[in-house]
């Protein structure tokens, strides 16, 4: 995220990466471990309009959660969250593909016939504080290479390469994901933290 007035990066308040089960109609016990080395990209750095698996959400100062595909202007004291969901289904064979997308898929009401392996839903959440009136109108992603008169944020994307240690993945799947429990950030459900 860049503030275009000064060309400087904005420091996020924090970021959380959620790994979730029980979404999009998949029974938690039917989720599979994310395979070691699985790579994927969600979104498209070349998007120039409202499309893709991301959303901007504003919260705080009495603002109802508002979702948009572009960076919205919100009042001082509120927060803007950039959220990106990664694909939930895998083809079960390929750890990557030429476009880093074809081997994974999103739920479209049901599991796609070509991608039958259900994985936990991974969501990237990055929070930014609105500290100056009108500041979000100047915010853009560094990948927003389209006409600057259009709202920023359309090019949101995320890359993922699974490097979890197999024993940690196994513990998390057995104690959190497959029983359908919410273990929160950094917890494996067996007393250990990642």
N, C-alpha and C positions, 0 to 999 in steps of 0.2 A: 504494500500500500504506500503510495507516494502522495505527499502534499504538493500539488503542482505550483503553488505560490512560490515556494522556495526550492522545489525540486528535491526535497529531502524525504527519506523513508520515515514512515510513522512507526513508532514503537508500539506493538500491541500490548494491551494490558496483560494478557496471557493467552494461552491456547490449550485446548483439551482435545484429545482424540478418543472418541467413544467407539467401543466395540460392543454391538448390541445383538440380542437375539429376540425372537418372537415377533419380528416385523414382517409385513407383507404376506401374512398367511402361512409362514413356515413354522411348524411346531418346533420349539427349542431343541428337543431331542434329535431332530432330523438335521441339525446343522453339523457341518464337517469342519475339521481343523483347517486353518489357512495353510496351504502347503509351503514349505520352506522354499524361498526363492521366487514366489509368485510376484510378478510385477504387473502394474496397471496404471492407467491414467484416467482420471475422471474429469469431464469437462473438456474445453478446447481453448487453448491460448489464442486462437485466431477468431473466436466468436466476436461479432460486432453488434449483436442484438440479444434480446431476451430468450435464451435457450440454454439448456444444460442442467446439470444436477446440482446447481448451487442456488443459494438464496442469501439475501442480506436481511437480517432481523434487527429491529431496534427495540430496546427495552430500557426501562428506567424512567424516573421523573414523571410517573403517572401516564407514560406512553403505553398504550396497548401494543402487544407484540405485533409488529407490522412486517410483512414479508414482501420482498421485491427482488428482482433479478439484477437491479442496478443499485448503486450506493445511494441511499435516501438521505435527504437533509433532515436532521432531527435536532431537537433543542439541546442546549448546553446541559450537561449533567446526565444525559442519556448515554447509552452504549450502542454501538453498531457491531453486530456479530456477522462474520462471514462464515457460512456453513456450506460444506461440500460433502455429499454422500458418494461413496464409492460403490461400484457394482457389487451385487450380492450373489450372483451366480457365476459358476466357472464351468468350462467345458470338460473338466476332469482329466485333461491330457497335457495341455500346453501351459507352461509357466509364463510365457510371454507370447506376443504376436508382433508382426511388423509394425502395426499401428498402436500397439500397447493397449488395445481395446477389444479386438475381435474375440479373444479367448474368454472374456468375461461379459456379463450382461446384467441389465437391470430387470427387476420384476415389472411386468406389464400386466398386472392382474393375476398372473400365475407364472410358474417357473417355465422359461423358454425350453422347448424340446431339445434344442441344440446345446443347452447349458444346464445340465441336471444336478450339478453339485451345489447345494446351498451353503453359503459361507456366512459368518456373522456380518452384519451391516457395520461398516466403518464410516464414521462421520468426523470430519475435521471441523473444529470450531475455533475461530480466532476472533478475539474481542478487542475493540478499539473504543476509547473514551472520546466523547464529543466535548471538547473543552472551550470551544470558541463558536459563537453564533455564525452559521453559514459555512463552517469549515468543511463539512462533508461534501459540499458542492465542488470543492477543489480536489477531493480525493479521487485517485485513479489507481488501478493496478499497474504494475510495471509492464504487464503484458497487454494493456489496453492500447493497441496501436491504431485504433480507428479514429474517426473525426472527433476532436476534443470538444466539439459543441454538444456531443451526445453524452448521456450519463456514463460515469465510470462503473466498472465492475463486471461488464458482460463477459470478459475473457477469463473469469475465474476458473481455475483448474487445480488439480492435485495429483501428485505422483505417489505411488506406494510400491515398496519393495519389501516383502516379508523377510525379516531377519530374526524373528523371535527364536530363542533357543527352544528346541523340541520339548524339553521337559516342562518349560514354562507354558508353552502352548497347550500341552496335554493337561496340566493342572487347571488352567483357566477353562478349557473346554469341559472338563469333568465336573468342576466345582461351581462354575458360573453360567456358562452358555447353555449346555444341554439340560441342566435342571431348571433353566429359565429364571435364574436369580440375577439381581442387579448388584454387582460387586463393586461398583463405582470405579473411579479412576485409580489406576496403579495397584489394585488388589486382585489376587489370584483365587480367592475363596478358600485357601488352605492356610491362611495366616501369613503368607509371604506377600511382598510388594514387588512390583517391577520397577 
